[in-house]
């Protein structure tokens, strides 16, 4: 696959995690990504104020059509103070 296609599946995974778990873009970082023959997998870590949160990982599986087929997460809810 080309580099542009590589970016598309990781972006899709991050956008899905953001929408389902309500995490801001600056609170996520792609840790690892893998493209297999039948599916793609993206591992995203959670951050707060620029620091990674220990053991806070989401894994997203996508089929070759780019549709999310599975999401697992150990993210924590962070209370926003005003």
Secondary structure, DSSP 8 states (H G I E B T S, - for coil): --HHHHHHHHHHHHHHHHHHH---GGGEEEEEEEE-SSEEEEEEEEEETTEEEEEEEEEEEEETTS-EEEEEE---------
